[in-house]
Amino acid sequence: MKIGIVISEYNWDITTMMLSRAEEEAKFLGIEVARTLMVPGTFDIPLGVKKLVEMKEIDGVVTLGAVIKGETDHDEIVMHNAARKIEDIMVESGKPVALGISGPGQTRLQAMARIEKARDAVDSVVKMIKAIKSL
């Protein structure tokens, strides 16, 4: 089983730790991380996902990002649109994509507390790949 990971560089102090947790979980499960693609921000993740699911060797994709609340509702716009497009790509491609992006509406401290959720995203995509392959 081979997966790809698309990770946002925005809030890199948080997302780099998320990537580390995701890679550790994949290794623990015996899953190969065949491709890791860094994109500027969460809003850019869907295009990265689209490119990875088009690759024959990729069975599924994990997305990683941290959308933190600022002074406006921009975080909600970014997260809702990214999540919607990620789900659309998953359904259209027929390949599982796990939403490992925390937010919106969270503080930096809340985002830090959710770093371990990257492991859950890997677990989720692996379970979905197995479910799809069992059909």
N, C-alpha and C positions, 0 to 999 in steps of 0.2 A: 504494500500500500504506500502510495506517495502523495504527499500533500504539498500545497504551497501556502505561504504566509504573506499577506499584504499588511504592512505596518506603516502607520503614520509617523513622520518625523516630528510633527508638532507635539509639544509636551514630551520631548525626547527623554527627559529624565525619568519619566514614568513609562513610556512605551518601550524603552530599551529593556527595562526590567520585565515588562510583560513578555517581550520576545524571548528573554532568557527562560522564563517559566514555561512558555509554550514549547520551546526546543527541548527542555528537560523532560516534559511530559511526553512528547513524541518519542524521545529516546527510550524512556521508561516503557512505553507501549510497543516498542519495536517498529515504529513508523518512521519512514524516511521523509525528511523535509527536503524535497527536491529543488524548490525555488523559494527564495525570500526576496520580496520586492518592496523597497522603501519608496513611499510617495510623500509629497509635502505635507498633506493634511488629511483629515478624515473625509472631507468632501471629495478628495481624489481617489479614495479607496475603490469605489465601484469600477473605475476604468482598469485599475490593476487587477481586480478580481476577474473582470471580463477577459483580459489577456491571459491570465493563468488558466481559467477553465477551458479556453480554446486549445490548450496544450494537451495532446493525447496522453502523455505520461502522468498528468496530474489527475488524481481521483477526487480531490476535494480541496477547499481553501479555507484557511482561518484568517479572519480580519482582526487587527489589533489597533486600538486607538484609545485616546482619552479626551473626551469633549468636556471642557470645564466651563462653568458659568462665568460670564463676564458681566459688564454693566448693562448689556442689552440682551435681547432674546436670540441673538445670533447662534448661540449654542444649540438651541432647539431646532432652528432651521437647518443647520449643518447636519445634526444627528438624524432628524426625521427624513431628510432627503437621501442621505447616505444609506440608511437602513432600508428605505423603500427600494432604491436601485439595486442594492445588494440582493434583496429578496427576489426582485424581478430577474436578475441575472441567474440566480440559483434555479428558479423555476424554468426559465427558458433554456438553460444549458443542460439541465438534468443532473448536475453535479452538486453535491452538498457544499454549502458555504456557512461557516459558523460566525455568528456575530459576537466577536470578542472586543467590542468597543464599549467602553463605559461612558455613561452620561446619557442625556444632558442634565443640566441643573445641579451638577455636583461641584463641590469645592475641590481644591488641589488635595487637601487631606483625605477627602472621600475617595478621590481617584487613586491615591496611594494605597488606601485600604482595599481597593478592588484589584490590585495587580495580580493576585493569585487567580482571579477569574480567567486569566489567559489559559490556565490548565483546563478549565471547564470547556473552553472553546475547542481545544484540541480533542478532548473526550467526546464532545458533541459531534464534531465532523467525522471522527472515526466511527462512532455508532451509526451515523447516517450512511456512511459509505458501506458499512457492513449490511445495513438494512436494504439499501438499494441493490447491492450485489446478490442478496438472497432471493430476489424476485425472479 
